[in-house]
Amino acid sequence: MKTIIAEKPSVAREIAGLLGASEKKDGYLTGNGYFVTWAFGHLIGLGMPEDYGITGFDKASLPILPNPFLLTVRKVKKDKGYTADTRALKQLKVIEQLFNRSNSIIVATDAGREGELIFRYIYEYLKCNKPFERLWISSLTEKAIKQGFDNLKDGKEFDGLYQAAQGRSRADWLVGINATQALSIVAGNGIYSLGRVQTPTLALICKRYLVNKNFLVQQYWQIQLSHNKELIDFKTISKTKWEDQKIADDALKAIQRIGITTITSLERKSVTEQPPLLFDLTGLQKEANKKLNLSAEETLNIAQSLYEKKFITYPRTGSKYIPEDVWTEIPNLVRALQDRETCKQAVSRMKWGRFNKRIVNDLRVTDHHGLLITDKIPSALNAKENAVYDMIAFRLLETLSQACIKEIIDVSLQVLHYDFTAKGCKIIEAGWHSIKGSFSDDDSELVQDLPELKKGDELKIKEATVLEKETKPPVLYTEAGLLSAMESAGKKIENEDERKALQNIGIGTPATRASIIETLFTRNYIQREKKSLIPTEKGLQVYELVKDRKIADVAMTAEWELALQKIENNEADAGAFQKEMETYAKSITYELLQTSIAQGNLPKLVCPKCKTQQLIIRDKIVKCPDEVCNWLQFRNMCGVQIGIADIESLVSKGKTSLIKGMKSKAGKKFDAYIVFNEKAESSFKFAKNKSYKK
């Protein structure tokens, strides 16, 4: 018998159906010489400090450097502690029995770093030594699974992948556990979570927020002229940006008196705009955030669902290319899209026999190729799934189309001694832009239709106006912007040698970036303001403490990603990487334990209920230390974090300022004051004197 282990039950059922293993048992399916079982994601993980006999946060125990690392069954929160997940324990027993009853194993977990780790941790924990083969597929269609089974690979071929996954997992443990405990001990006021990728990502958000907030806006003035020639209206703008409005007004009057402008130069250039490449996961997440306002996590979940329904290929990919052998399948995929209402028109514009092969590059395909649809076309999807599917489908059609050819016209003009400029654009061949029929994603430059112009032409000025403008700060990160910054972190490094070495390396991987951003939300370090990501009071506090420390260093995190890639490709030693991480964990722990945190920034407040004890102010709660009194106030009210000033006002005056943007259980937004009654219990007071108990 052979045991096949998948990452989750739905995939196991697909495989079992194909292999004729149709007999259902508790925790597995069987038949035709196979047992087909499954994990529920990570059943086994690295043990926590308590598994090494270290309880609580103890300065004397730091740094904690496990040797060897212990593997434990997944834990769930229960009461005040953690306990082994009974569902995981039960499934592990099933897997162990099946392994014992089999001659060999076929690994069918997701074909990537995390999928490999899920299986190997189970294999190691169960002390199994049966030989195993790897099913390595990029989609869950019947054809792909059959091909995968015809070409099973020796499990040893993926040792590098496992070592990279294990190295990442251990590095995150060493840095996260030690840094979090060290800073929390020093703060003595709740838990301050730090992480190997999480903290540099927080640093990116805080840095941008502070630059934006402290930006000094400067006003300036430009003159805009309107013209008409050959029935075409167009505008020109002054090259000069005046900082003094009076000087701009004087220039305007002089220009109006002249009333004519002369073309001093005209430059035409042909620009070829190649079609985009296929989406990798980060590219899809960025596009879905910009166009559909979906979070990175939402996009990943939708893509995973489309993958499991066999509509798209494996989503957690870091590549935008396909190998030569997949190219032969592309015409069938395009043909299949003729049956999808939303894509019909776009498919009709495709130039058969002239498909652009730009996406074919064997050397640029990593574990998986760029995101493709499959030949199974969806019919019943929800609105968000439809929108994401269409994004992937349209991107495929765009990549196969020809380049767009434009003529860009730069015009320089002069009135008196004032220089003006205009830019025009003419589409010579629409190429890939004809798929969606749109020509510009960002309107950063004013590009307009221009009439026939030549050097020396004199143009009448129909109208001249002074425009008041102001300098703009760097925009706050949206999720799309943050994903770009994480992806290209290496390019932002100041040291030139480091930048060259790391220019194509980001922080995190396509598969983990969404969960890193979600972690920052969970930790209450960042929040959304419309589409922008801004740090919370706590997020800024953590940033101020660590901004000059190694743990916030983007360059170092990018270097580790590079090291992990080398381990995966069997070009570097996993043991040496772990030693480096241990040395780093020691130095970061020491560095953080030396940090002095000003404790004076929290007000000293007396409990409003017992009137004797000084309140403990934490990130999530404010509470009385007296267990008999037991007074408690949560700081997150209906989705809004209550600031220190409002906590002080509530405790001392019995009422906060007006708290805006709270959400009811029905999802409706409301504004209200939080007020105390005589028992120091809180309720809402609305501006219209309506109130209800919290």
Salt bridges, closest charged atoms under 4 A:
GLU14 OE1 - LYS310 NZ 2.78
GLU23 OE2 - LYS25 NZ 3.13
ASP26 OD2 - LYS90 NZ 3.42
ASP51 OD2 - LYS75 NZ 2.89
ASP85 OD2 - ARG74 NH2 3.10
GLU114 OE1 - HIS42 NE2 3.04
GLU114 OE2 - ARG168 NH2 2.62
GLU116 OE2 - ARG120 NE 2.86
GLU116 OE1 - ARG134 NE 2.69
GLU133 OE1 - LYS2 NZ 3.90
GLU142 OE2 - LYS146 NZ 3.23
ASP159 OD1 - ARG120 NH2 2.93
ASP172 OD2 - ARG168 NH1 2.81
ASP172 OD1 - ARG196 NE 2.43
ASP233 OD1 - LYS462 NZ 3.34
ASP250 OD2 - LYS246 NZ 3.16
GLU273 OE1 - LYS406 NZ 2.82
GLU273 OE2 - HIS433 NE2 3.33
GLU287 OE2 - LYS291 NZ 2.94
GLU298 OE2 - LYS384 NZ 3.04
GLU308 OE2 - LYS8 NZ 2.78
GLU324 OE2 - LYS357 NZ 2.99
GLU341 OE1 - LYS344 NZ 3.39
GLU385 OE2 - LYS309 NZ 2.90
ASP390 OD1 - ARG340 NE 2.80
GLU398 OE1 - ARG395 NE 3.53
GLU398 OE2 - LYS436 NZ 3.70
GLU407 OE1 - ARG268 NH1 3.45
ASP410 OD1 - LYS423 NZ 3.89
ASP441 OD1 - LYS291 NZ 3.89
GLU445 OE2 - LYS423 NZ 3.32
GLU452 OE1 - ARG268 NH2 3.74
ASP457 OD2 - LYS229 NZ 3.33
ASP457 OD1 - LYS454 NZ 3.36
GLU479 OE1 - ARG528 NH2 2.73
GLU487 OE1 - LYS286 NZ 2.90
GLU496 OE2 - LYS500 NZ 3.59
GLU537 OE2 - ARG635 NH2 3.84
GLU544 OE1 - LYS547 NZ 2.94
GLU561 OE2 - ARG196 NH1 3.85
GLU568 OE1 - ARG113 NE 3.04
ASP619 OD2 - LYS538 NZ 3.17
GLU681 OE1 - LYS693 NZ 3.50
